[in-house]
């Protein structure tokens, strides 16, 4: 790590890329976006990478226009990606306030045939609740004067024939806080308020690009392992921070890492996605599906990067990382910034389309704004997802700092003889979750076998870590192969509902979603008449976890067994 810490990003180069990304609005599947992809390709080829510009079908939704009228008065508004469009003449309906639009906010309100007024930025979760409750429209009230562009599809990636029915059925618009405050006051006073809304959204299948850039380690062949490094290139408006900052980081990291290629133990694959903002991660989801077999065989880790270099982004403790890569994130962030990383779990975001494959992942958005009294979806600055995301909100020093963190993390993943995957951390996290559930299940359902398996996983993984310190090249090759097999078993347990080959919905999920069958039983009151029903699924859940832990521990025991 010491030598890599001396690698410094070139601020002038970074800001040169920022200037380039300031020139175009890059909506998914548009000629302007493709033109910008050609710039990325030229840069990557100049650094020595082999490139391929893929084109694939994606379900893309681009907002065109919106109108919200209250008693003939038009309010400033926008509509959203994946909103329904209105028929000619628009839509009329009575308004009903549903607070922040949580599931409980819909339970005791009859919203069928009405337009719901929602506090806060439009989300896929509220769209799902409102659609299921029979609402015909949604008017979101921004937390401030800005109108935030959003994709509201709860479907991860492009929809299939099985998931297309989960797309929103409501017409969705956003208005400013000032105009929303007046509406909420009238509704709170018991007034009947009618609204007229119109929305035009260009939704359908179109071709979108993905740029894939490869550079192998010395002596590496077409089957050698690689680290995946990715970020989206499509934008809302000019999107100079989101995601121009991250794209500048990616290009500069690619250049500097290529100069260190002689030390690499595995290759680097860099992917620039389209369809993130307007297709709910359609690019990365397609790539995960189309290249599942290769990713399964060869990819050791995924580093995603988003929205680097924002002015005022002084918080570096809150980026997301999977348990087994915490040490890599902690080291890189503390080395550059002196801050202690908090080890936050990933949310369901940031082109993390590879958990089903079983690929450990880290980051997404990296640097964040300090806490604010205004409730935002992300701590990326008030200009995020607005026309104001321009070059004036990029801080060159912050951009260089964030790029350095990414460089250090990638350098370690590329150059460590033995992969940095620490499954003892994973095992402790799992055992903590099982311990909490076990206390609630005492006397009702036995999960002691799972805790035994998790504790054995911790013991074996700790022993492997200790033995790996002085591993020869041949031993490291064997250990790394075993760690990749472990990740294919264990990452899906931690971050998917259970099916490796289908993407879970783009909705918030609980930690360890594969444990949900046991967790649901633990939440039932003791003596509930539904206990026997819930126990059926809990047993199936227990079997799945126990099987994966048994297989994982067998891999570790084999790696630790003395070789003749």
N, C-alpha and C positions, 0 to 999 in steps of 0.2 A: 504493500500500500504506500510505502514511503516514496518510491520512485514515481508512482502514478500521481501522487499528490503534487508533484512538481509540474505536471502538465497544466498549462494555463490556456483557457480559451482566448481567442483573439477578439476583442470587443469590436474592433472595426469590421471584421468579417461578420460577426453576429448582427451588427446594426445594418450592414449592407444587405443581408437577407431580409431584415425587417423592412427596409425600404422597398425591396422587391415585393414583399407580401402585402405592402400597403397599396399596391397599384390596382388590385382586382377584388371584386366581390366573387367569392368562390362557392356558389350554390352547387349542390351535388348534381353531377351529370350535365353541367352546362359547358359551353365552349370556353368560357373564361376560366373555369376550374381546370379544364384539360390543358389549357395554355400554361397555367402555373405548374401543373404536374410535369410538363416538359422542362421547365426550369429546374425542378428538383432532379430530374433524370440527368440533365447535363452536369449538374454539380456532383452527383454521386459518381458518375462515370469519370469525372476529372479526378476524383479521389482514388480511383482504381477499382471500384466495385462493378461487378457484373449486374446489369439491370434488366428487368422485364416489366413492361407496362401492360398489365392485364386489363381486360374489359369484361364486365359481367352484368347480368340483369339484376336490378335492385328495385325494390318498391319504395319510391321516393315521393315525398309530399312537400310542395313548395307553396307557402301562403302567398296569395295574390292581393286580395283586398278585403276589407271588413267595414261594417257599419253597425253602430249601436245607437239607437234613438230612444229617448224617453220623452213621451208626450210631444213629439215633433222636434225635440232638441237633439242634435247629433253630438255624441261624445267622441273625443279622440280615442282611437282603439286600434288594435291589430287582431288578426286571427292566428291560428297556430298550425304547425305541421301535424298532419294526421287528424285534424278536425274534419267533421263533415262539412261539405259545402251546402248552402241553402239552394232551394229551387228558386226560379225567377219570382221576384216579389218578396223574398225573404221569409222571416219567421216571426210570429207574434206570440207572446205568452206572458203570463203573470210571473212576477219575480218572487222568489222565496230565499231568504238568507240562510245558509247552512254553515256558518262559521268558517273554519279552515277546511271543511270538506273531508274530515276523517270519517271512517266507516261508521262510528257511533253517531255522527252528525246527521246521517241519513236514516237511522233506525226509526225514530219517532216522528219523522216529518214525511208528509205525503208530497213528493216532488214530481210525481207522474204527470207528464204533460206540461210541466212548468220550466221556467228558466231559473237555474240556481245562481245565486250571488255568493261567491267564494272569496274569503280573505286570503290573499297571497298569490304567488306566481303559479301559473298553470302547470299541472303535473299529470303524468300518466296514471297515478294512483287515484286522484280525484276523478279523472275522466272515466276510469273503470267503475268507481262507485256510482257516479252520476248516471252512467249508461245503464248499469244494472238496476238502478232504482227507477228508471223510466223517465228521467228528465229529458227535455228536448234541447236544452241549451245550457251553457255555462258562461257567466260573466265573472271573470276573475278581477279582483281589485289589487293592483300593484301595491307593494309596500312603500312606494315613493312615487315620484312624478314620471319615472321611466317605464316603458312598456317592454317587457322581457320576452324575446323570442324563445319558444320552446317546441319540442316535439313531444306529443302527448300519447304516443302509442305505448300500450303495455306489452306489446309483442317484441321480443328481442330479435332484431334482424328483420329480414323480409318475412311476411306471413306465408304460411303454407295453407293448404285447404283445411287443415285442422285448426289453425290459429287465426285465420282471417276474421272469424266471428268475434274475436276478442278485441278488435279495433274499436275505437270510440264510435258511438252512434249519435253523439251530441254535436251541436254547433258550438264552438268554443272561441270566445274573445276575451281580451284583457283591456281594462280601462285604468286610468290613473287613480292614485289614492285620493286626490282632491275630489274628483267627480264621484268616486266610489263612496267616500264618506257621506256625501249627501244622500245617496241611495240607501245606505245602511241606516242612516238616521230615520228616514221616512218609513222604512220597513219595521224598524224597532218601535216606532210610534203606532204601528198597526195599520198604516195606510196600505191600500191596494195599489200597486204600481205595475203597469204594463210596459213591456219593452218590445221594440222591433229590432231584430238583428239580421244581418246579412253576412255571409262569408263565401269567398271564392278561394278554393285551395286546389292547386294543380297536383293531383295525386295519381300515381300509376307507375307502371314498369318502365324503366329507362336504363340505358347503359351507363355504368359508372366505372371510373378507373381505380386501380390499385397499383402503386409502384413498389416493386420488390427489388431490393438491392442486396447482393450477396458478396461476401468476402470470406474465403475459407482460411483456416489456420495453415501454417506451413505444413505441407505434406498431407493436408486433409483431402479426402475424396468426396464423391457425391453422396456418400452415406455417413459422413462424419457429423458429430453433434454440432449444434449451433445454439446461440443465444438469439432470441427474437426481441427486437427493439422497435417499438411502433408508436405512431401518433396519427391523428386525423389531419387532413389537409383542407377539407371543406369548411366553410365558415358561415356564420350569420353576419351579414354586411361585410365590412372589410376584415373583421376578425383578426386584428393585428396581434393581440395577445392570445386570443383563443381562435385559431391555434398557431398563429404566425410565430409567437415567441417559442413555442415548443418545436416548431419546424426548424427554426433557426438553431435551436439547441441540438436537434437531431443532425443537421448538416455539419455543424462544427464538431460535435462528438464523433461523427463518422470520419471526418478528416483527421482528427487527432488520434483516434484509435487506430486508423489504418497505418499511421506512422509507427505504431507500436506492435504491428502484426507479428513481428518475429518472436514475440513472447507469448502469443496466443496459444492456448491449449485446445481451443474449439473455435468454430467460425462465428460470424456475425451476420444475421439477416435483418435488414431494416425494411419495414413496411410502412408506407404512407397510405392511409385509408381515405376513401370518400364515404358518404352515406352515414356518417356519425351523427350529424346535426339534423338531417332531413329524412333519415331512414332507420333511426334507432339502432345504430351500430351495424347497418346492413353490410358494409364492406368487410369488417373483421369477422362477422358471423359467417358470411359466405366463405371467406378464406379458411376459417376453422373447419367448415363442413367439406369444402372441396379438397383440402389438403390434409384432412384428418390423419390419414395413414402416415404420411411423411412427418407430420408434427409429432405423432405418437412415437415414431421410431427415433427421431433426431433432436427434437427441441428440448433443451434442458431448463430454460427459464424464459419468462417474458417480462420485459421492462417497458411500461407505457409512460408517456409523458404528455402533459397537457398544460397549457396556459402558463408558461414560465415567464419570468421577468417583469411581472406587473409592478407598477409604482406602489410603494407602501406595503408590498407583500413581505413582511418581516417575520412571519410565523412559519417555521420549518419543522414543527414537531408533529403535524397532524396529517401527513400524507399516509396513504394506505399501503400495507405490506402483508403478505401472507406469513403465517407463523414461522415457517422454516427458513425464510429469508430475512428475518428481523435483524440479524447481526450485520448483514450487508448494508441495509438501510441505516441502521444506527451508526455504523462506522463512517459511512460517507457523509452523513448529515453533520455529525459531531466534528469530523475533521475539517469541514469547510466552514461551518457556522458556529461551532461551539455549543449548539443547542442539543438537548436530549430528546430524541424521538420518542413519541408516546406509544408507538406500536399499534396504531389503529387498524382494525379490520377493514377490508375492502367493502364498499357498498356495491350495489348493483348498477355499475356505471363504468365509464372510462374504457370502452372497447375491451373489457375483460371477457372475451368470447372463448377463452381457451381452458377454462376450468374443467369442462367435461372431458377434454383430452387428458387432463391431469398435469397441466404445466404450472409450476409455481410462478407467482406473479408479484410484481411490486410497482408502486407508484401509480400515476395518473396525474391529477393536479399535485404539484409539489410544494409550492409556496403560497401562503394565504395571508389575507388581511387580518389585522387584530380584531378582536370581538367588537361588534357594533350593536347598538340598540335596535337597529332596523333588521327585521327578520328576512334574511335572504336564503335562497336554496344552497348557495355556495359562498365561500368567503374569498371570492376572486375579484372583488371590486364592483362599484356601482355601474360601471360601463359594460360589464360582461353581458353578452347577448343583446347588445343595443347598437345603434349606429355610431355610438361614441367609442367603440373599441378600435381606437386608432393609435398611431405611433406615439402620440403625446403621452400615452399611459404606459409606455415601456420605459423602465429604468435600466440603463445599460449595465450598471453595476449588479443589479439583481439578476439580470439575464446571464451575466457571466458567472455569478455565484451559483445559480440553479444549474447551469450547464456543467459546472465543475462537479457538482454533486452527482449528476447523471454519469459523468465521465468516470468518477471513482467507482460507482456501483458497477458499471459495465466492465471496467478494467478488471475488477476482482472476479466477476463472473467469467470473463474470458481467459484469465491468466492463472487462477488457482489450479494447482495440480489436481486436487480433489474438490469436487463441487461443494459449495458452501451451504448446502441444504442441511439444516440441523433439525432432525425430526424428534429430538428430545424436547425441544420447545413446543412443537406440534403436540406431542404426547401429553405434556403438562397442561396445555390448553384444553385438550379433549377431556382429560381426567377431571379438571376443574368443572367443566360443564356437566359431566356425568355425576360428580359428587353433589352438585346442586340439585339435580333431578332425583338422585337417589334418596336424598333427605325427604323430598316431597312424596316419594313412592314407598317409603318404609312400611313393610308389612303387606304391601299390595302387589308389588311387581319387582322381581329380582333382576337387577342389572349388574350384579357383582362380577359376572364373567367379563363384562365390558371394561370395568375398571381394572380388573386383573390384566386384561389384554393391553390396555393403555399404559399401565405401569410397566409391563414387560417391554413395550415399545420404547418407553423412555430409557429404561435400563440398557437395552441393546443399542439404541441409537447413541447414547452417551459413550458406551464402550467403543462403538465404531468411530466416533469423533476422536477419541483418544488414540486409537490405533492408526488413524489416517494421517496423523501428524508427520510421520516419517515414511510415508508410502513411496515405493518406487513407481516409475512410470507404468510398469505392467500392473502393479497392484492398484494404482489409481484408476487405470482403465476398468478394472473389474469392479472396484467400488463405485465408480461413476455409473456404470451400467446398472448396478443394483439400486442406486439412489434414484435413477430414472424410473425403474420398475416400481419402486416405492411410491414415487409421486403419482404414478398412474392409478394406484390404488387409493392413496390418501387425500390428494387434492379434491377429487370429486366428493369424498365424504364431508369435507369441510365447507365446500362452497356450492354444491348442487343438491337438488332434491333427489337425485339418484340415477337419472338416465344420462349416461355419458354422451349419447348421440343426438340429443335434442336440447335446445337451449331453454332454460327456465325463463319464465316471464320477466320482463324488465320492470319489476316491482320490488319494493323493499322486502327483504327476507330476514328471518331470524338467523343468528349465528348457528352454525352446524345444522343446516336445514335437513340433512338426512336423519337427524334425531327427532324430527317433529312428531313422528308417531308415538314415541315414548313421552315427549314433552306434553303432548295433548292429554295423554292419560294422567300425567302428574298434575295437570291443572284441574282435573275433575275433583269435586268434593268427595271426601271419603264416604263410601256408602251410596254413591250415585247409582241409580238404576241403569245408567248407560255404561257402567264400568266394563261389563263383559264384552260389549261391542268394541270399545276402545282397546281392550286388551288384545283383541285379534290383530289389529294393525301394529300394536306395540311389540308383539312377539315377532312379527315379520321384520319390523325395523331392527330389533335386537339381533336377529339372525344375520341381517345384511352387515351390520357393523362388526359383529363377531367374526364373520367370514373374512372381511377385509383386514381386520387386525391379525387374524391367524395367518393369512397369506403374507402380510407385511412382516410379521415377526419371523416367519420362515425364511424370507429373503435376508433379513438381518443375521439370523443364525448361520445361514450359509456363507455370508460374507465374513463372518467372524471365525468360521471353522478353519483350523489350520490346514493349509494346502500341502500336499506331498511334494 
